[in-house]
């Protein structure tokens, strides 16, 4: 079994074109939760790949990305209070690339 960790990725991108590029990239790594927030279940390799690709898209002097490591994906059960729309944590599933 692949060791995966659960991450929350939140970003503040100052340019709308760059924001759309980051959004499209993040859709390939996790589940969209809110405007600029994704929940991702990733192996160490996929997490490093995601960070590298994000660094290629953003402008360090104008944009900001946070990657929060919540711990081992198979052992963490995020306790989330959700107001409004319902919230579901990311489940393990196959990804075809």
Phi and psi restraints in degrees (range 20) as a CNS / XPLOR table:
assign (resid 1 and name C) (resid 2 and name N)
       (resid 2 and name CA) (resid 2 and name C) 1.0 -78.4 20.0 2
assign (resid 2 and name N) (resid 2 and name CA)
       (resid 2 and name C) (resid 3 and name N) 1.0 131.5 20.0 2
assign (resid 2 and name C) (resid 3 and name N)
       (resid 3 and name CA) (resid 3 and name C) 1.0 -75.5 20.0 2
assign (resid 3 and name N) (resid 3 and name CA)
       (resid 3 and name C) (resid 4 and name N) 1.0 116.6 20.0 2
assign (resid 3 and name C) (resid 4 and name N)
       (resid 4 and name CA) (resid 4 and name C) 1.0 -118.4 20.0 2
assign (resid 4 and name N) (resid 4 and name CA)
       (resid 4 and name C) (resid 5 and name N) 1.0 150.7 20.0 2
assign (resid 4 and name C) (resid 5 and name N)
       (resid 5 and name CA) (resid 5 and name C) 1.0 -120.3 20.0 2
assign (resid 5 and name N) (resid 5 and name CA)
       (resid 5 and name C) (resid 6 and name N) 1.0 155.5 20.0 2
assign (resid 5 and name C) (resid 6 and name N)
       (resid 6 and name CA) (resid 6 and name C) 1.0 -98.2 20.0 2
assign (resid 6 and name N) (resid 6 and name CA)
       (resid 6 and name C) (resid 7 and name N) 1.0 129.4 20.0 2
assign (resid 6 and name C) (resid 7 and name N)
       (resid 7 and name CA) (resid 7 and name C) 1.0 -126.1 20.0 2
assign (resid 7 and name N) (resid 7 and name CA)
       (resid 7 and name C) (resid 8 and name N) 1.0 148.8 20.0 2
assign (resid 7 and name C) (resid 8 and name N)
       (resid 8 and name CA) (resid 8 and name C) 1.0 -111.2 20.0 2
assign (resid 8 and name N) (resid 8 and name CA)
       (resid 8 and name C) (resid 9 and name N) 1.0 126.7 20.0 2
assign (resid 8 and name C) (resid 9 and name N)
       (resid 9 and name CA) (resid 9 and name C) 1.0 -116.1 20.0 2
assign (resid 9 and name N) (resid 9 and name CA)
       (resid 9 and name C) (resid 10 and name N) 1.0 122.4 20.0 2
assign (resid 9 and name C) (resid 10 and name N)
       (resid 10 and name CA) (resid 10 and name C) 1.0 -125.9 20.0 2
assign (resid 10 and name N) (resid 10 and name CA)
       (resid 10 and name C) (resid 11 and name N) 1.0 141.8 20.0 2
assign (resid 10 and name C) (resid 11 and name N)
       (resid 11 and name CA) (resid 11 and name C) 1.0 -142.6 20.0 2
assign (resid 11 and name N) (resid 11 and name CA)
       (resid 11 and name C) (resid 12 and name N) 1.0 152.4 20.0 2
assign (resid 11 and name C) (resid 12 and name N)
       (resid 12 and name CA) (resid 12 and name C) 1.0 -128.3 20.0 2
assign (resid 12 and name N) (resid 12 and name CA)
       (resid 12 and name C) (resid 13 and name N) 1.0 103.4 20.0 2
assign (resid 12 and name C) (resid 13 and name N)
       (resid 13 and name CA) (resid 13 and name C) 1.0 -110.3 20.0 2
assign (resid 13 and name N) (resid 13 and name CA)
       (resid 13 and name C) (resid 14 and name N) 1.0 125.4 20.0 2
assign (resid 13 and name C) (resid 14 and name N)
       (resid 14 and name CA) (resid 14 and name C) 1.0 -77.4 20.0 2
assign (resid 14 and name N) (resid 14 and name CA)
       (resid 14 and name C) (resid 15 and name N) 1.0 -21.9 20.0 2
assign (resid 14 and name C) (resid 15 and name N)
       (resid 15 and name CA) (resid 15 and name C) 1.0 -108.4 20.0 2
assign (resid 15 and name N) (resid 15 and name CA)
       (resid 15 and name C) (resid 16 and name N) 1.0 128.1 20.0 2
assign (resid 15 and name C) (resid 16 and name N)
       (resid 16 and name CA) (resid 16 and name C) 1.0 -58.0 20.0 2
assign (resid 16 and name N) (resid 16 and name CA)
       (resid 16 and name C) (resid 17 and name N) 1.0 -36.4 20.0 2
assign (resid 16 and name C) (resid 17 and name N)
       (resid 17 and name CA) (resid 17 and name C) 1.0 -66.3 20.0 2
assign (resid 17 and name N) (resid 17 and name CA)
       (resid 17 and name C) (resid 18 and name N) 1.0 -43.7 20.0 2
assign (resid 17 and name C) (resid 18 and name N)
       (resid 18 and name CA) (resid 18 and name C) 1.0 -66.3 20.0 2
assign (resid 18 and name N) (resid 18 and name CA)
       (resid 18 and name C) (resid 19 and name N) 1.0 -38.4 20.0 2
assign (resid 18 and name C) (resid 19 and name N)
       (resid 19 and name CA) (resid 19 and name C) 1.0 -58.5 20.0 2
assign (resid 19 and name N) (resid 19 and name CA)
       (resid 19 and name C) (resid 20 and name N) 1.0 -45.2 20.0 2
assign (resid 19 and name C) (resid 20 and name N)
       (resid 20 and name CA) (resid 20 and name C) 1.0 -62.3 20.0 2
assign (resid 20 and name N) (resid 20 and name CA)
       (resid 20 and name C) (resid 21 and name N) 1.0 -40.1 20.0 2
assign (resid 20 and name C) (resid 21 and name N)
       (resid 21 and name CA) (resid 21 and name C) 1.0 -63.6 20.0 2
assign (resid 21 and name N) (resid 21 and name CA)
       (resid 21 and name C) (resid 22 and name N) 1.0 -43.4 20.0 2
assign (resid 21 and name C) (resid 22 and name N)
       (resid 22 and name CA) (resid 22 and name C) 1.0 -64.9 20.0 2
assign (resid 22 and name N) (resid 22 and name CA)
       (resid 22 and name C) (resid 23 and name N) 1.0 -43.0 20.0 2
assign (resid 22 and name C) (resid 23 and name N)
       (resid 23 and name CA) (resid 23 and name C) 1.0 -58.7 20.0 2
assign (resid 23 and name N) (resid 23 and name CA)
       (resid 23 and name C) (resid 24 and name N) 1.0 -47.3 20.0 2
assign (resid 23 and name C) (resid 24 and name N)
       (resid 24 and name CA) (resid 24 and name C) 1.0 -61.9 20.0 2
assign (resid 24 and name N) (resid 24 and name CA)
       (resid 24 and name C) (resid 25 and name N) 1.0 -41.7 20.0 2
assign (resid 24 and name C) (resid 25 and name N)
       (resid 25 and name CA) (resid 25 and name C) 1.0 -61.4 20.0 2
assign (resid 25 and name N) (resid 25 and name CA)
       (resid 25 and name C) (resid 26 and name N) 1.0 -47.3 20.0 2
assign (resid 25 and name C) (resid 26 and name N)
       (resid 26 and name CA) (resid 26 and name C) 1.0 -65.6 20.0 2
assign (resid 26 and name N) (resid 26 and name CA)
       (resid 26 and name C) (resid 27 and name N) 1.0 -28.3 20.0 2
assign (resid 26 and name C) (resid 27 and name N)
       (resid 27 and name CA) (resid 27 and name C) 1.0 -60.2 20.0 2
assign (resid 27 and name N) (resid 27 and name CA)
       (resid 27 and name C) (resid 28 and name N) 1.0 -24.8 20.0 2
assign (resid 27 and name C) (resid 28 and name N)
       (resid 28 and name CA) (resid 28 and name C) 1.0 -82.7 20.0 2
assign (resid 28 and name N) (resid 28 and name CA)
       (resid 28 and name C) (resid 29 and name N) 1.0 -7.2 20.0 2
assign (resid 28 and name C) (resid 29 and name N)
       (resid 29 and name CA) (resid 29 and name C) 1.0 -115.8 20.0 2
assign (resid 29 and name N) (resid 29 and name CA)
       (resid 29 and name C) (resid 30 and name N) 1.0 -16.3 20.0 2
assign (resid 29 and name C) (resid 30 and name N)
       (resid 30 and name CA) (resid 30 and name C) 1.0 -168.1 20.0 2
assign (resid 30 and name N) (resid 30 and name CA)
       (resid 30 and name C) (resid 31 and name N) 1.0 -167.5 20.0 2
assign (resid 30 and name C) (resid 31 and name N)
       (resid 31 and name CA) (resid 31 and name C) 1.0 -102.2 20.0 2
assign (resid 31 and name N) (resid 31 and name CA)
       (resid 31 and name C) (resid 32 and name N) 1.0 129.6 20.0 2
assign (resid 31 and name C) (resid 32 and name N)
       (resid 32 and name CA) (resid 32 and name C) 1.0 -71.7 20.0 2
assign (resid 32 and name N) (resid 32 and name CA)
       (resid 32 and name C) (resid 33 and name N) 1.0 126.2 20.0 2
assign (resid 32 and name C) (resid 33 and name N)
       (resid 33 and name CA) (resid 33 and name C) 1.0 -104.3 20.0 2
assign (resid 33 and name N) (resid 33 and name CA)
       (resid 33 and name C) (resid 34 and name N) 1.0 -46.3 20.0 2
assign (resid 33 and name C) (resid 34 and name N)
       (resid 34 and name CA) (resid 34 and name C) 1.0 -146.9 20.0 2
assign (resid 34 and name N) (resid 34 and name CA)
       (resid 34 and name C) (resid 35 and name N) 1.0 -178.7 20.0 2
assign (resid 34 and name C) (resid 35 and name N)
       (resid 35 and name CA) (resid 35 and name C) 1.0 -39.9 20.0 2
assign (resid 35 and name N) (resid 35 and name CA)
       (resid 35 and name C) (resid 36 and name N) 1.0 -53.8 20.0 2
assign (resid 35 and name C) (resid 36 and name N)
       (resid 36 and name CA) (resid 36 and name C) 1.0 -128.4 20.0 2
assign (resid 36 and name N) (resid 36 and name CA)
       (resid 36 and name C) (resid 37 and name N) 1.0 39.0 20.0 2
assign (resid 36 and name C) (resid 37 and name N)
       (resid 37 and name CA) (resid 37 and name C) 1.0 -135.4 20.0 2
assign (resid 37 and name N) (resid 37 and name CA)
       (resid 37 and name C) (resid 38 and name N) 1.0 130.0 20.0 2
assign (resid 37 and name C) (resid 38 and name N)
       (resid 38 and name CA) (resid 38 and name C) 1.0 -127.6 20.0 2
assign (resid 38 and name N) (resid 38 and name CA)
       (resid 38 and name C) (resid 39 and name N) 1.0 148.8 20.0 2
assign (resid 38 and name C) (resid 39 and name N)
       (resid 39 and name CA) (resid 39 and name C) 1.0 -108.7 20.0 2
assign (resid 39 and name N) (resid 39 and name CA)
       (resid 39 and name C) (resid 40 and name N) 1.0 124.9 20.0 2
assign (resid 39 and name C) (resid 40 and name N)
       (resid 40 and name CA) (resid 40 and name C) 1.0 -127.6 20.0 2
assign (resid 40 and name N) (resid 40 and name CA)
       (resid 40 and name C) (resid 41 and name N) 1.0 138.7 20.0 2
assign (resid 40 and name C) (resid 41 and name N)
       (resid 41 and name CA) (resid 41 and name C) 1.0 -112.8 20.0 2
assign (resid 41 and name N) (resid 41 and name CA)
       (resid 41 and name C) (resid 42 and name N) 1.0 108.3 20.0 2
assign (resid 41 and name C) (resid 42 and name N)
       (resid 42 and name CA) (resid 42 and name C) 1.0 -135.6 20.0 2
assign (resid 42 and name N) (resid 42 and name CA)
       (resid 42 and name C) (resid 43 and name N) 1.0 147.0 20.0 2
assign (resid 42 and name C) (resid 43 and name N)
       (resid 43 and name CA) (resid 43 and name C) 1.0 -76.4 20.0 2
assign (resid 43 and name N) (resid 43 and name CA)
       (resid 43 and name C) (resid 44 and name N) 1.0 167.9 20.0 2
assign (resid 43 and name C) (resid 44 and name N)
       (resid 44 and name CA) (resid 44 and name C) 1.0 -60.1 20.0 2
assign (resid 44 and name N) (resid 44 and name CA)
       (resid 44 and name C) (resid 45 and name N) 1.0 -39.0 20.0 2
assign (resid 44 and name C) (resid 45 and name N)
       (resid 45 and name CA) (resid 45 and name C) 1.0 -64.5 20.0 2
assign (resid 45 and name N) (resid 45 and name CA)
       (resid 45 and name C) (resid 46 and name N) 1.0 -46.3 20.0 2
assign (resid 45 and name C) (resid 46 and name N)
       (resid 46 and name CA) (resid 46 and name C) 1.0 -66.8 20.0 2
assign (resid 46 and name N) (resid 46 and name CA)
       (resid 46 and name C) (resid 47 and name N) 1.0 -36.0 20.0 2
assign (resid 46 and name C) (resid 47 and name N)
       (resid 47 and name CA) (resid 47 and name C) 1.0 -64.4 20.0 2
assign (resid 47 and name N) (resid 47 and name CA)
       (resid 47 and name C) (resid 48 and name N) 1.0 -43.7 20.0 2
assign (resid 47 and name C) (resid 48 and name N)
       (resid 48 and name CA) (resid 48 and name C) 1.0 -64.4 20.0 2
assign (resid 48 and name N) (resid 48 and name CA)
       (resid 48 and name C) (resid 49 and name N) 1.0 -41.2 20.0 2
assign (resid 48 and name C) (resid 49 and name N)
       (resid 49 and name CA) (resid 49 and name C) 1.0 -61.8 20.0 2
assign (resid 49 and name N) (resid 49 and name CA)
       (resid 49 and name C) (resid 50 and name N) 1.0 -44.1 20.0 2
assign (resid 49 and name C) (resid 50 and name N)
       (resid 50 and name CA) (resid 50 and name C) 1.0 -61.3 20.0 2
assign (resid 50 and name N) (resid 50 and name CA)
       (resid 50 and name C) (resid 51 and name N) 1.0 -46.6 20.0 2
assign (resid 50 and name C) (resid 51 and name N)
       (resid 51 and name CA) (resid 51 and name C) 1.0 -62.2 20.0 2
assign (resid 51 and name N) (resid 51 and name CA)
       (resid 51 and name C) (resid 52 and name N) 1.0 -41.3 20.0 2
assign (resid 51 and name C) (resid 52 and name N)
       (resid 52 and name CA) (resid 52 and name C) 1.0 -62.7 20.0 2
assign (resid 52 and name N) (resid 52 and name CA)
       (resid 52 and name C) (resid 53 and name N) 1.0 -45.0 20.0 2
assign (resid 52 and name C) (resid 53 and name N)
       (resid 53 and name CA) (resid 53 and name C) 1.0 -67.7 20.0 2
assign (resid 53 and name N) (resid 53 and name CA)
       (resid 53 and name C) (resid 54 and name N) 1.0 -36.1 20.0 2
assign (resid 53 and name C) (resid 54 and name N)
       (resid 54 and name CA) (resid 54 and name C) 1.0 -63.8 20.0 2
assign (resid 54 and name N) (resid 54 and name CA)
       (resid 54 and name C) (resid 55 and name N) 1.0 -43.3 20.0 2
assign (resid 54 and name C) (resid 55 and name N)
       (resid 55 and name CA) (resid 55 and name C) 1.0 -60.4 20.0 2
assign (resid 55 and name N) (resid 55 and name CA)
       (resid 55 and name C) (resid 56 and name N) 1.0 -31.5 20.0 2
assign (resid 55 and name C) (resid 56 and name N)
       (resid 56 and name CA) (resid 56 and name C) 1.0 -72.0 20.0 2
assign (resid 56 and name N) (resid 56 and name CA)
       (resid 56 and name C) (resid 57 and name N) 1.0 -27.1 20.0 2
assign (resid 56 and name C) (resid 57 and name N)
       (resid 57 and name CA) (resid 57 and name C) 1.0 -90.2 20.0 2
assign (resid 57 and name N) (resid 57 and name CA)
       (resid 57 and name C) (resid 58 and name N) 1.0 -34.2 20.0 2
assign (resid 57 and name C) (resid 58 and name N)
       (resid 58 and name CA) (resid 58 and name C) 1.0 -88.1 20.0 2
assign (resid 58 and name N) (resid 58 and name CA)
       (resid 58 and name C) (resid 59 and name N) 1.0 164.5 20.0 2
assign (resid 58 and name C) (resid 59 and name N)
       (resid 59 and name CA) (resid 59 and name C) 1.0 -106.4 20.0 2
assign (resid 59 and name N) (resid 59 and name CA)
       (resid 59 and name C) (resid 60 and name N) 1.0 114.2 20.0 2
assign (resid 59 and name C) (resid 60 and name N)
       (resid 60 and name CA) (resid 60 and name C) 1.0 -58.3 20.0 2
assign (resid 60 and name N) (resid 60 and name CA)
       (resid 60 and name C) (resid 61 and name N) 1.0 -32.3 20.0 2
assign (resid 60 and name C) (resid 61 and name N)
       (resid 61 and name CA) (resid 61 and name C) 1.0 -79.8 20.0 2
assign (resid 61 and name N) (resid 61 and name CA)
       (resid 61 and name C) (resid 62 and name N) 1.0 -12.4 20.0 2
assign (resid 61 and name C) (resid 62 and name N)
       (resid 62 and name CA) (resid 62 and name C) 1.0 -123.3 20.0 2
assign (resid 62 and name N) (resid 62 and name CA)
       (resid 62 and name C) (resid 63 and name N) 1.0 -22.3 20.0 2
assign (resid 62 and name C) (resid 63 and name N)
       (resid 63 and name CA) (resid 63 and name C) 1.0 -115.7 20.0 2
assign (resid 63 and name N) (resid 63 and name CA)
       (resid 63 and name C) (resid 64 and name N) 1.0 164.8 20.0 2
assign (resid 63 and name C) (resid 64 and name N)
       (resid 64 and name CA) (resid 64 and name C) 1.0 -145.8 20.0 2
assign (resid 64 and name N) (resid 64 and name CA)
       (resid 64 and name C) (resid 65 and name N) 1.0 131.7 20.0 2
assign (resid 64 and name C) (resid 65 and name N)
       (resid 65 and name CA) (resid 65 and name C) 1.0 -127.5 20.0 2
assign (resid 65 and name N) (resid 65 and name CA)
       (resid 65 and name C) (resid 66 and name N) 1.0 131.2 20.0 2
assign (resid 65 and name C) (resid 66 and name N)
       (resid 66 and name CA) (resid 66 and name C) 1.0 -110.6 20.0 2
assign (resid 66 and name N) (resid 66 and name CA)
       (resid 66 and name C) (resid 67 and name N) 1.0 132.8 20.0 2
assign (resid 66 and name C) (resid 67 and name N)
       (resid 67 and name CA) (resid 67 and name C) 1.0 -119.9 20.0 2
assign (resid 67 and name N) (resid 67 and name CA)
       (resid 67 and name C) (resid 68 and name N) 1.0 107.8 20.0 2
assign (resid 67 and name C) (resid 68 and name N)
       (resid 68 and name CA) (resid 68 and name C) 1.0 -99.5 20.0 2
assign (resid 68 and name N) (resid 68 and name CA)
       (resid 68 and name C) (resid 69 and name N) 1.0 121.3 20.0 2
assign (resid 68 and name C) (resid 69 and name N)
       (resid 69 and name CA) (resid 69 and name C) 1.0 -90.0 20.0 2
assign (resid 69 and name N) (resid 69 and name CA)
       (resid 69 and name C) (resid 70 and name N) 1.0 113.9 20.0 2
assign (resid 69 and name C) (resid 70 and name N)
       (resid 70 and name CA) (resid 70 and name C) 1.0 -90.8 20.0 2
assign (resid 70 and name N) (resid 70 and name CA)
       (resid 70 and name C) (resid 71 and name N) 1.0 -10.5 20.0 2
assign (resid 70 and name C) (resid 71 and name N)
       (resid 71 and name CA) (resid 71 and name C) 1.0 117.8 20.0 2
assign (resid 71 and name N) (resid 71 and name CA)
       (resid 71 and name C) (resid 72 and name N) 1.0 -175.0 20.0 2
assign (resid 71 and name C) (resid 72 and name N)
       (resid 72 and name CA) (resid 72 and name C) 1.0 -57.4 20.0 2
assign (resid 72 and name N) (resid 72 and name CA)
       (resid 72 and name C) (resid 73 and name N) 1.0 126.1 20.0 2
assign (resid 72 and name C) (resid 73 and name N)
       (resid 73 and name CA) (resid 73 and name C) 1.0 -62.0 20.0 2
assign (resid 73 and name N) (resid 73 and name CA)
       (resid 73 and name C) (resid 74 and name N) 1.0 -33.5 20.0 2
assign (resid 73 and name C) (resid 74 and name N)
       (resid 74 and name CA) (resid 74 and name C) 1.0 -81.4 20.0 2
assign (resid 74 and name N) (resid 74 and name CA)
       (resid 74 and name C) (resid 75 and name N) 1.0 -8.8 20.0 2
assign (resid 74 and name C) (resid 75 and name N)
       (resid 75 and name CA) (resid 75 and name C) 1.0 -116.9 20.0 2
assign (resid 75 and name N) (resid 75 and name CA)
       (resid 75 and name C) (resid 76 and name N) 1.0 -10.0 20.0 2
assign (resid 75 and name C) (resid 76 and name N)
       (resid 76 and name CA) (resid 76 and name C) 1.0 -97.7 20.0 2
assign (resid 76 and name N) (resid 76 and name CA)
       (resid 76 and name C) (resid 77 and name N) 1.0 134.7 20.0 2
assign (resid 76 and name C) (resid 77 and name N)
       (resid 77 and name CA) (resid 77 and name C) 1.0 -125.0 20.0 2
assign (resid 77 and name N) (resid 77 and name CA)
       (resid 77 and name C) (resid 78 and name N) 1.0 93.0 20.0 2
assign (resid 77 and name C) (resid 78 and name N)
       (resid 78 and name CA) (resid 78 and name C) 1.0 -59.3 20.0 2
assign (resid 78 and name N) (resid 78 and name CA)
       (resid 78 and name C) (resid 79 and name N) 1.0 132.4 20.0 2
assign (resid 78 and name C) (resid 79 and name N)
       (resid 79 and name CA) (resid 79 and name C) 1.0 -96.0 20.0 2
assign (resid 79 and name N) (resid 79 and name CA)
       (resid 79 and name C) (resid 80 and name N) 1.0 107.8 20.0 2
assign (resid 79 and name C) (resid 80 and name N)
       (resid 80 and name CA) (resid 80 and name C) 1.0 -121.3 20.0 2
assign (resid 80 and name N) (resid 80 and name CA)
       (resid 80 and name C) (resid 81 and name N) 1.0 130.0 20.0 2
assign (resid 80 and name C) (resid 81 and name N)
       (resid 81 and name CA) (resid 81 and name C) 1.0 -95.8 20.0 2
assign (resid 81 and name N) (resid 81 and name CA)
       (resid 81 and name C) (resid 82 and name N) 1.0 119.9 20.0 2
assign (resid 81 and name C) (resid 82 and name N)
       (resid 82 and name CA) (resid 82 and name C) 1.0 -116.6 20.0 2
assign (resid 82 and name N) (resid 82 and name CA)
       (resid 82 and name C) (resid 83 and name N) 1.0 121.3 20.0 2
assign (resid 82 and name C) (resid 83 and name N)
       (resid 83 and name CA) (resid 83 and name C) 1.0 -103.4 20.0 2
assign (resid 83 and name N) (resid 83 and name CA)
       (resid 83 and name C) (resid 84 and name N) 1.0 133.0 20.0 2
assign (resid 83 and name C) (resid 84 and name N)
       (resid 84 and name CA) (resid 84 and name C) 1.0 91.6 20.0 2
assign (resid 84 and name N) (resid 84 and name CA)
       (resid 84 and name C) (resid 85 and name N) 1.0 -124.6 20.0 2
assign (resid 84 and name C) (resid 85 and name N)
       (resid 85 and name CA) (resid 85 and name C) 1.0 -59.5 20.0 2
assign (resid 85 and name N) (resid 85 and name CA)
       (resid 85 and name C) (resid 86 and name N) 1.0 153.6 20.0 2
assign (resid 85 and name C) (resid 86 and name N)
       (resid 86 and name CA) (resid 86 and name C) 1.0 -75.3 20.0 2
assign (resid 86 and name N) (resid 86 and name CA)
       (resid 86 and name C) (resid 87 and name N) 1.0 159.4 20.0 2
assign (resid 86 and name C) (resid 87 and name N)
       (resid 87 and name CA) (resid 87 and name C) 1.0 -123.7 20.0 2
assign (resid 87 and name N) (resid 87 and name CA)
       (resid 87 and name C) (resid 88 and name N) 1.0 134.6 20.0 2
assign (resid 87 and name C) (resid 88 and name N)
       (resid 88 and name CA) (resid 88 and name C) 1.0 -129.8 20.0 2
assign (resid 88 and name N) (resid 88 and name CA)
       (resid 88 and name C) (resid 89 and name N) 1.0 135.3 20.0 2
assign (resid 88 and name C) (resid 89 and name N)
       (resid 89 and name CA) (resid 89 and name C) 1.0 -74.1 20.0 2
assign (resid 89 and name N) (resid 89 and name CA)
       (resid 89 and name C) (resid 90 and name N) 1.0 160.4 20.0 2
assign (resid 89 and name C) (resid 90 and name N)
       (resid 90 and name CA) (resid 90 and name C) 1.0 -71.9 20.0 2
assign (resid 90 and name N) (resid 90 and name CA)
       (resid 90 and name C) (resid 91 and name N) 1.0 129.0 20.0 2
assign (resid 90 and name C) (resid 91 and name N)
       (resid 91 and name CA) (resid 91 and name C) 1.0 -99.0 20.0 2
assign (resid 91 and name N) (resid 91 and name CA)
       (resid 91 and name C) (resid 92 and name N) 1.0 153.1 20.0 2
assign (resid 91 and name C) (resid 92 and name N)
       (resid 92 and name CA) (resid 92 and name C) 1.0 -68.7 20.0 2
assign (resid 92 and name N) (resid 92 and name CA)
       (resid 92 and name C) (resid 93 and name N) 1.0 130.0 20.0 2
assign (resid 92 and name C) (resid 93 and name N)
       (resid 93 and name CA) (resid 93 and name C) 1.0 -152.0 20.0 2
assign (resid 93 and name N) (resid 93 and name CA)
       (resid 93 and name C) (resid 94 and name N) 1.0 158.4 20.0 2
assign (resid 93 and name C) (resid 94 and name N)
       (resid 94 and name CA) (resid 94 and name C) 1.0 -72.5 20.0 2
assign (resid 94 and name N) (resid 94 and name CA)
       (resid 94 and name C) (resid 95 and name N) 1.0 143.1 20.0 2
assign (resid 94 and name C) (resid 95 and name N)
       (resid 95 and name CA) (resid 95 and name C) 1.0 -123.3 20.0 2
assign (resid 95 and name N) (resid 95 and name CA)
       (resid 95 and name C) (resid 96 and name N) 1.0 124.1 20.0 2
assign (resid 95 and name C) (resid 96 and name N)
       (resid 96 and name CA) (resid 96 and name C) 1.0 -97.4 20.0 2
assign (resid 96 and name N) (resid 96 and name CA)
       (resid 96 and name C) (resid 97 and name N) 1.0 124.0 20.0 2
